[in-house]
Amino acid sequence: MNQSPPPIGIFDSGVGGLSVWREIVRLLPGVDTIYVADQAHIPYGPRPLDEVRRYADGITRFLLRQGARLIVLACNTASGAALHKLRATFPHVPFVGMEPAVKPAAEHTRSGVVGVIATPATFQGDLFRSLVARFAATVDVRPQTCPGLVTAVEAGALDTPETMALLRRYLTPLLEAGIDHLVLGCTHYPFLTPAIRQIVGPQVTLVDPAPAVARQVRRLLRRHGWPDESRRRADHRFYSTSDAAALRQAARTLVGYQGSVDAARWEDGVLREAQCSP
């Protein structure tokens, strides 16, 4: 029997997860999506991990109430802090998380030195240490936190002099260390790819895990018997917990999304749908 695939729930602290949404929609054009940007709490990176876990739990419950049956944590910080807890709390829900793409970078490095740019919380979690131990034990992995870059992407400042100065400050030590692969360990950072490329040049390979995440979503849909290909027109719903107009403008600019954005609001730790944005 032909049936529509269930909506995929996708969330991030802001617009960074749109880099993952873009790849999922490209690979699965007939699948509905529900995207939540928790801009009331952005950035997640500097926050305590327990706090991020509470937000991830609340957004997951919101997405399930909206009809999502598979959920993507399109945020490295949330994935590192909350993915295991969410899988234990919601054992019947398939989850897909982000992880810094250390493995492919380590497998393909020629210099033996790999750079990883991410938020502090990504490096604090056990996930990053486990990735390095399992897949890059013989590689020199150079982690670099990048304060200010998430805020720059949220503001649409992708190549301003201030953003370029930040990127030079963070990337220069990695280049001096001899990296030939740079892992983009935050979903906001792929939107800075042209600016990063200006600094690192063509000799450094940029590694974005978003396409691999989209492929994993497709595998899970098929594993659960949910159709992933359809000639139907997909329905995409977007929610912001802070500024729906800002998210609508960012989605239009960054990924060409032309639809509306609804508001969702936190009330006593519960995320609820608010009035629709015009």
C-alpha positions in Angstrom: 0.0 0.0 0.0 1.4 3.4 -1.0 1.6 5.8 2.0 3.2 9.0 2.7 6.5 9.0 4.7 6.2 10.3 8.2 7.6 13.8 8.9 11.2 14.1 9.9 11.8 16.3 12.9 15.0 18.3 12.8 16.3 20.7 15.5 19.2 23.0 16.3 19.8 26.0 18.5 19.4 28.2 15.5 19.9 28.3 11.7 23.0 25.9 11.6 20.8 22.9 11.3 19.6 24.2 8.0 22.8 22.9 6.5 21.6 19.4 7.5 18.0 20.2 6.5 19.3 21.2 3.0 21.0 17.8 2.5 18.0 15.8 3.8 15.6 17.6 1.4 18.0 17.2 -1.5 18.3 13.5 -0.9 14.6 12.9 0.1 12.5 15.5 -1.8 9.2 13.8 -1.1 9.6 13.6 2.7 7.9 16.2 5.0 10.0 17.9 7.6 9.5 19.9 10.8 12.3 22.2 11.8 12.8 23.8 15.2 15.3 26.5 15.8 15.7 27.1 19.6 16.8 30.6 19.1 15.6 31.6 22.6 18.6 29.6 23.9 21.2 30.2 21.3 24.1 29.4 21.4 24.1 25.9 23.0 27.9 25.6 22.9 28.8 27.5 26.1 25.8 26.1 28.1 26.1 23.3 30.7 25.4 19.9 29.2 22.5 19.2 31.6 20.8 22.4 30.4 21.2 21.4 26.7 19.7 18.0 27.6 16.6 19.6 29.0 16.1 21.7 25.9 16.7 18.6 23.6 14.1 16.7 25.6 11.5 19.4 25.4 12.0 19.9 21.6 11.8 16.2 21.1 8.5 16.0 22.9 7.2 19.0 20.8 8.3 17.3 17.5 6.6 14.1 18.5 3.3 16.0 19.3 3.6 17.6 15.8 3.7 14.1 14.2 7.4 13.5 13.7 8.4 9.9 13.8 12.2 10.2 13.2 14.2 13.0 14.8 17.5 14.5 13.7 19.6 16.4 16.2 21.1 18.8 13.6 23.4 20.2 16.3 26.8 18.8 17.4 26.4 20.2 20.9 23.0 18.7 21.4 24.1 15.4 19.9 27.1 15.1 22.2 25.1 16.2 25.3 21.7 14.5 24.7 21.6 11.8 22.1 22.2 8.8 24.4 19.7 10.2 26.9 17.0 10.7 24.2 17.4 7.2 22.9 17.0 5.8 26.4 13.9 8.1 27.1 12.2 7.4 23.7 13.3 3.9 22.8 10.8 3.5 19.9 11.9 6.7 18.2 14.7 6.6 15.7 17.2 9.4 16.3 20.1 10.6 14.1 22.8 12.7 15.7 25.7 14.7 14.5 29.3 13.8 15.2 32.5 15.5 14.1 33.6 13.7 10.9 36.9 12.7 12.4 36.9 9.2 10.9 36.9 10.2 7.2 39.4 13.0 7.8 41.8 10.6 9.6 41.4 8.0 6.9 42.3 10.5 4.1 44.8 12.8 5.7 48.2 12.9 3.9 50.0 15.1 6.4 48.8 13.2 9.5 47.4 16.4 11.0 43.6 17.1 11.1 41.9 20.2 12.4 38.5 20.2 14.0 36.5 23.4 14.6 33.6 23.2 17.0 32.0 24.6 20.1 33.4 24.0 23.6 30.6 21.6 24.5 31.4 19.4 21.5 34.9 18.9 22.8 33.8 18.4 26.4 31.6 15.4 25.7 32.7 11.7 25.7 31.7 11.4 22.0 34.6 13.4 20.7 37.1 11.6 22.8 35.7 8.3 21.7 35.9 9.3 18.0 39.5 10.3 18.3 40.4 7.1 20.3 38.6 4.8 17.8 39.4 6.4 14.5 42.4 8.8 14.8 44.7 7.2 17.4 47.7 7.6 15.0 46.7 11.0 13.7 47.5 14.4 15.2 44.0 15.9 15.8 43.9 19.6 16.6 40.7 20.8 18.2 39.9 24.5 18.0 37.0 26.3 19.6 35.5 29.2 17.7 33.6 31.7 19.9 31.6 34.2 17.9 31.1 32.2 14.7 27.7 30.8 15.5 26.5 34.4 16.3 28.0 35.6 13.0 26.1 33.0 11.0 22.8 33.7 12.9 23.3 37.4 12.0 24.0 36.6 8.3 27.5 38.0 8.7 29.1 35.3 6.6 32.0 37.3 5.1 32.2 40.5 6.9 35.6 41.9 8.0 34.8 40.9 11.6 33.9 37.3 10.7 37.0 37.0 8.5 39.2 38.3 11.4 37.7 35.6 13.6 38.3 32.9 11.1 41.9 33.9 10.6 42.4 33.9 14.4 41.1 30.4 14.7 42.4 28.8 11.5 45.9 30.2 11.4 47.2 28.0 14.2 45.8 25.0 12.5 47.4 25.9 9.2 50.7 26.4 11.0 50.3 22.9 12.5 50.1 21.5 9.0 46.5 20.3 8.7 45.3 19.1 5.3 41.7 18.3 6.5 39.4 20.6 8.4 36.4 19.0 10.1 33.4 21.4 10.4 32.2 20.3 13.8 29.3 22.7 14.1 26.3 22.7 11.7 26.6 26.5 11.4 30.0 26.3 9.9 29.2 24.9 6.4 27.6 28.3 5.7 31.0 29.8 6.2 32.6 27.5 3.6 33.4 30.2 1.1 35.0 32.4 3.8 37.0 29.5 5.2 38.2 28.5 1.7 39.6 32.0 1.2 41.8 31.4 4.3 42.8 27.8 4.1 43.2 27.6 0.3 42.5 24.6 -2.0 45.1 22.3 -0.3 42.9 21.8 2.8 39.9 19.5 2.4 36.8 20.7 4.3 34.7 17.8 5.8 31.0 18.4 6.3 29.1 15.5 7.9 25.6 16.7 6.7 25.5 14.5 3.5 26.3 11.4 5.6 23.6 12.3 8.0 21.0 12.6 5.2 22.1 9.1 4.0 21.6 7.7 7.5 18.1 9.2 7.6 17.3 7.5 4.3 18.6 4.2 5.7 16.5 4.5 8.8 13.4 5.3 6.9 13.9 2.2 4.8 14.7 0.0 7.8 11.4 1.0 9.4 9.4 0.3 6.2 8.6 4.0 5.7 8.7 5.1 2.0 11.4 7.7 1.3 10.7 8.5 -2.3 7.5 10.0 -3.6 6.3 12.3 -6.4 4.2 14.1 -3.8 5.0 17.7 -2.9 6.6 17.7 0.5 5.4 19.9 3.3 8.0 21.7 5.4 7.1 23.4 8.7 9.5 25.7 10.5 9.4 26.9 14.1 11.4 29.5 16.0 11.4 29.8 19.8 12.4 33.4 19.6 12.2 35.4 16.3 10.1 33.8 13.6 10.8 36.7 11.1 14.5 36.4 11.6 14.4 32.6 11.0 12.3 33.1 7.9 14.8 35.6 6.4 17.7 33.4 7.3 16.1 30.3 5.8 15.3 32.2 2.6 18.9 33.5 2.4 20.8 30.4 3.4 18.8 27.5 1.8 16.2 29.2 -0.4 13.2 28.2 1.8 10.2 30.4 0.8 7.6 29.2 3.3 6.3 30.7 6.5 7.7 30.2 10.0 5.6 29.6 13.0 6.4 30.6 16.6 6.9 28.2 19.5 7.4 29.3 23.1 8.8 27.7 26.2 6.4 27.7 29.1 7.6 26.1 32.4 10.0 23.9 30.5 7.5 22.8 27.9 7.7 23.9 24.3 4.3 24.8 22.8 3.1 26.1 19.5 2.3 29.8 19.5 0.6 32.0 16.9 1.6 31.7 13.3 4.0 34.2 11.8 2.6 36.1 8.8 
